[in-house]
Amino acid sequence: MNALWPLVARRRGTPLARRLESLFPGAREVHPQSHSRLRGNARKRILLFACLLLSCIAPPAFAQANQQADAAPLQFRDAAEEARFHALTVQLRCVMCQNQSLADSNALIALQLRREVLDLMRQGKSDDAIKDYLVQRYGEFVLYAPRLEPATWLLWAGPALVLLAGAGGVVARVRRRKGAPLAAEGEQEW
């Protein structure tokens, strides 16, 4: 801080000098022989400012390190466990990406869900039990192929109903045209 005072002393009336004097009021009254010593209050304020700055910078760095630790590859016991895991994660949707399977997503929650699925598999739970657990936690959305239940009947039958309605409309229009008399050739208007 005292290294700045020779520069600031020449420009005492500038906003920077006033700001530095207000932040570190004891820094100006330095010992005449040494510019490197600060008075007690100024030293405490600088230390407090440095701690505050570090506390703002450090949490994102720790969060990034934690995310990289989660990205470590999963270790499977055997090929059968790996095949079952991949078959199951392809059937599950990432709750953040919304259009990617759990196997394809690189989101942090997808990484955590893949670990959770593997842990549930190692606890001896069946695929249906794992799906039930995830549906209970995240809703029916987590499944790529929703279950056939009364709440999803329209979802499953909707495309067929729309196709039937379209076919019915085409048939009705064709029948109407067949019944209408055609205009004679001489009566056509150009």
C-alpha positions as CSV (number, residue, x, y, z in Angstrom):
1,M,0.0,0.0,0.0
2,N,2.8,2.4,0.9
3,A,4.3,1.8,-2.5
4,L,1.3,3.6,-3.9
5,W,1.6,6.7,-1.6
6,P,4.4,8.5,-3.6
7,L,2.1,8.3,-6.6
8,V,-1.0,9.2,-4.7
9,A,0.8,12.0,-2.7
10,R,1.3,13.9,-6.0
11,R,-2.4,13.7,-6.7
12,R,-4.0,14.1,-3.4
13,G,-7.2,15.7,-4.7
14,T,-8.0,12.8,-7.2
15,P,-10.8,10.4,-6.5
16,L,-8.4,7.5,-6.3
17,A,-6.3,9.2,-3.6
18,R,-9.4,10.1,-1.7
19,R,-10.7,6.6,-1.9
20,L,-7.4,5.1,-0.8
21,E,-7.2,7.5,2.1
22,S,-10.8,6.6,3.2
23,L,-10.1,2.9,2.9
24,F,-6.7,3.0,4.6
25,P,-6.6,6.1,6.8
26,G,-3.5,5.0,8.8
27,A,-1.5,4.3,5.7
28,R,-0.6,7.9,5.1
29,E,1.0,8.5,8.5
30,V,4.0,6.3,7.9
31,H,7.3,6.4,9.6
32,P,9.5,9.0,7.9
33,Q,12.4,6.5,7.5
34,S,10.4,3.7,6.0
35,H,7.7,3.6,3.4
36,S,7.1,-0.2,3.9
37,R,5.4,0.0,7.4
38,L,1.7,0.5,7.9
39,R,0.0,1.5,11.1
40,G,-2.1,-1.0,12.9
41,N,-5.5,0.0,11.6
42,A,-4.4,0.1,8.0
43,R,-2.8,-3.3,8.3
44,K,-5.9,-4.8,9.7
45,R,-8.1,-3.3,7.0
46,I,-5.8,-4.7,4.3
47,L,-5.9,-8.1,5.9
48,L,-9.6,-8.0,6.2
49,F,-10.0,-6.9,2.5
50,A,-7.7,-9.8,1.4
51,C,-9.7,-12.3,3.4
52,L,-13.0,-11.0,2.0
53,L,-11.6,-11.2,-1.5
54,L,-10.4,-14.8,-1.0
55,S,-13.7,-15.8,0.5
56,C,-15.4,-14.6,-2.7
57,I,-13.0,-16.4,-5.0
58,A,-12.5,-19.7,-3.2
59,P,-16.0,-21.3,-3.3
60,P,-16.3,-21.5,-7.1
61,A,-12.9,-23.1,-7.2
62,F,-13.9,-25.8,-4.7
63,A,-17.2,-26.4,-6.6
64,Q,-15.3,-26.9,-9.8
65,A,-12.9,-29.4,-8.1
66,N,-15.9,-31.3,-6.7
67,Q,-17.5,-31.5,-10.2
68,Q,-14.3,-32.8,-11.7
69,A,-14.1,-35.4,-8.9
70,D,-17.7,-36.5,-9.8
71,A,-16.7,-36.9,-13.4
72,A,-14.4,-39.8,-12.6
73,P,-15.3,-42.9,-14.6
74,L,-17.5,-45.6,-13.0
75,Q,-15.9,-48.9,-12.1
76,F,-17.9,-52.0,-12.9
77,R,-17.4,-55.3,-11.2
78,D,-18.0,-57.3,-14.4
79,A,-19.3,-57.0,-17.9
80,A,-22.8,-58.2,-17.0
81,E,-23.1,-55.3,-14.5
82,E,-21.9,-52.8,-17.1
83,A,-24.3,-54.1,-19.7
84,R,-27.3,-53.9,-17.3
85,F,-26.2,-50.4,-16.2
86,H,-26.0,-49.1,-19.8
87,A,-29.3,-50.7,-20.8
88,L,-31.0,-49.1,-17.8
89,T,-29.4,-45.6,-18.2
90,V,-30.5,-45.5,-21.9
91,Q,-34.1,-45.9,-20.7
92,L,-33.9,-43.0,-18.3
93,R,-34.0,-39.3,-19.2
94,C,-31.7,-36.6,-17.7
95,V,-33.8,-34.3,-15.6
96,M,-31.8,-31.2,-16.6
97,C,-31.1,-31.8,-20.3
98,Q,-34.7,-33.0,-21.0
99,N,-33.9,-34.5,-24.4
100,Q,-30.9,-36.7,-23.6
101,S,-30.7,-40.0,-21.9
102,L,-29.0,-40.4,-18.6
103,A,-26.2,-42.3,-20.5
104,D,-25.6,-39.5,-23.0
105,S,-25.8,-36.4,-20.7
106,N,-22.7,-34.6,-19.3
107,A,-24.7,-32.5,-16.8
108,L,-23.6,-32.8,-13.1
109,I,-26.9,-34.2,-12.0
110,A,-26.7,-36.9,-14.7
111,L,-23.3,-37.9,-13.3
112,Q,-24.8,-38.1,-9.8
113,L,-27.8,-40.0,-11.0
114,R,-25.6,-42.5,-12.9
115,R,-23.7,-43.1,-9.6
116,E,-27.0,-43.5,-7.7
117,V,-28.3,-46.0,-10.3
118,L,-25.1,-48.0,-9.9
119,D,-25.3,-47.9,-6.1
120,L,-29.0,-49.1,-6.3
121,M,-27.9,-51.9,-8.6
122,R,-25.2,-53.0,-6.2
123,Q,-27.8,-53.0,-3.4
124,G,-29.6,-55.7,-5.3
125,K,-32.6,-53.7,-6.6
126,S,-34.2,-54.7,-9.8
127,D,-34.5,-52.4,-12.8
128,D,-38.2,-51.8,-12.1
129,A,-37.4,-50.9,-8.4
130,I,-34.8,-48.5,-9.6
131,K,-37.2,-46.9,-12.1
132,D,-39.9,-46.7,-9.3
133,Y,-37.4,-45.0,-7.0
134,L,-36.4,-42.4,-9.7
135,V,-40.1,-41.8,-10.7
136,Q,-41.0,-41.2,-7.1
137,R,-38.2,-38.7,-6.8
138,Y,-38.3,-36.9,-10.1
139,G,-41.7,-37.8,-11.6
140,E,-42.8,-39.8,-14.6
141,F,-40.7,-37.4,-16.8
142,V,-37.5,-39.3,-15.9
143,L,-38.7,-42.3,-18.0
144,Y,-38.2,-42.2,-21.8
145,A,-41.2,-44.6,-22.3
146,P,-43.9,-43.6,-19.8
147,R,-45.9,-46.5,-18.3
148,L,-49.3,-47.4,-19.6
149,E,-51.6,-46.1,-16.8
150,P,-55.0,-44.3,-16.9
151,A,-53.1,-41.0,-16.7
152,T,-51.1,-41.8,-19.8
153,W,-53.7,-43.5,-22.0
154,L,-54.2,-40.4,-24.1
155,L,-50.4,-40.1,-24.6
156,W,-50.3,-43.7,-25.9
157,A,-53.5,-43.6,-27.9
158,G,-53.3,-40.0,-29.1
159,P,-51.3,-40.6,-32.2
160,A,-53.6,-43.5,-33.3
161,L,-56.7,-41.3,-32.6
162,V,-55.3,-38.4,-34.7
163,L,-54.5,-40.9,-37.5
164,L,-58.0,-42.3,-37.4
165,A,-59.6,-38.8,-37.3
166,G,-57.5,-37.8,-40.4
167,A,-58.5,-41.0,-42.3
168,G,-62.1,-40.4,-41.4
169,G,-61.9,-36.9,-42.7
170,V,-60.4,-38.0,-46.0
171,V,-63.0,-40.8,-46.5
172,A,-65.8,-38.3,-45.8
173,R,-64.4,-35.8,-48.3
174,V,-64.0,-38.5,-51.0
175,R,-67.6,-39.7,-50.5
176,R,-68.9,-36.1,-50.8
177,R,-67.0,-35.6,-54.1
178,K,-68.3,-38.9,-55.5
179,G,-71.9,-37.9,-54.9
180,A,-71.7,-34.5,-56.5
181,P,-72.5,-34.4,-60.2
182,L,-69.8,-33.4,-62.6
183,A,-70.2,-30.3,-64.8
184,A,-70.8,-31.0,-68.5
185,E,-67.9,-30.3,-70.7
186,G,-69.6,-27.5,-72.5
187,E,-70.6,-25.7,-69.4
188,Q,-67.1,-25.1,-68.0
189,E,-66.1,-21.6,-67.5
190,W,-62.6,-20.4,-68.2
